[in-house]
């Protein structure tokens, strides 16, 4: 049993009451008046010393004078046991904060302590110190939570320290009968690297304040190559005329559209005219073919700190009407609300350096273009184009300088449409005169090459710009000789063209 001596009320009263001393001259002036006693603070938090305690742990204090009275603000959190007149034991009972003040026989304050009782984290400190010998990790309890501070070598160690602390803190809670409770399921997987983020109920109590020493920077070299090939073939015959004898005349006019492509490639056609004794027949023959190739190449280079996200977009934005506001409501004085959608070649990546030369990489790349297929036409005649999108999203581990190839993104689309007169279009040879046929074949292949590098800072003197040494040409040289520039490059520097094969750069002499 832990016992407490009774609080000496006379000691506290003597410390709070003061005696007003009046000199002879002041006593004469104070005749007929009464003065209130001065109030003095005998003990307060200003002179308190902070003492951290674990639950069930104790601290032994040796005081400079004999103790007469002791004041414990909340005995349910911490106990004070006076072993001798000058030796005191402070014992942590329950999580929380309280203060303890000691007085001597004359009611004067000997010492005051601000006691914070938290989890017993010595076992967690020992585990973290053993696992991370090259790192400086400190763990402290604050209220019902735990704070990790210090520095580690890389983000992987920070994440691992957070997961271990969350698991061990939950174990401490279960052993103490705290909020963890027995049978609590804890999920400490935090693959996104959130500091003190999701997880179980215990991981939410751990705040990850670890810093990374010398965070690595990662440069990502990406090559996006796409080839599209379109082949369109159209053949159609439209016949217009009349045949008959006497009063019996048959007029016919056929117009067979090209439904696969949606329209004729060209308006050019051949129109033979046949005139016989039975009438006149005019044929409109349309035979067209189109073949095209589209090549898209983008090579963006981005750099980002380990754990951060970098984005790149080579393209543009197109407006989309999202709504309208009329003032006053119901009138024709309306203002349209416009939002812009991005298109082109976009890249987003998040690198995390796991160890020297090994990178965990999350890559998101997209190639999009405007298209009239699936476009939306509003009542006012405004056309909102659609987007053709090729997107790839992956997460993997790769060494520095290694390459990732996202290939096999092949898309092939074939459409064929035949329109004509029922029955006549099925004739073996003559059926060609009564039908139209168009054939569309689209082939697309997309390939993405990704190469990450761990990079270091470079001095400005080692960098060069595309306009280094550029000088404009004079007017006589431009007019008479057709030159664009007078000097291009720095005199005395090594000609970089000797290191490469083929043409390069923006200006070629």
Helices and strands as residue ranges (DSSP letters): H 9-16, H 24-29, G 45-47, E 49-54, E 58-62, E 69-72, E 78-82, E 87-92, E 96-103, E 109-118, H 122-131, E 136-142, E 145-152, H 155-176, G 203-205, E 206-208, E 211-212, E 217-245, E 248-253, E 273-276, E 279-298, E 301-305, E 309-326, E 334-355, E 358-377, E 383-399, E 403-420, G 424-426, G 430-434, E 435-455, G 460-462, E 471-472, H 475-476, I 477-481, E 485-487, G 496-498
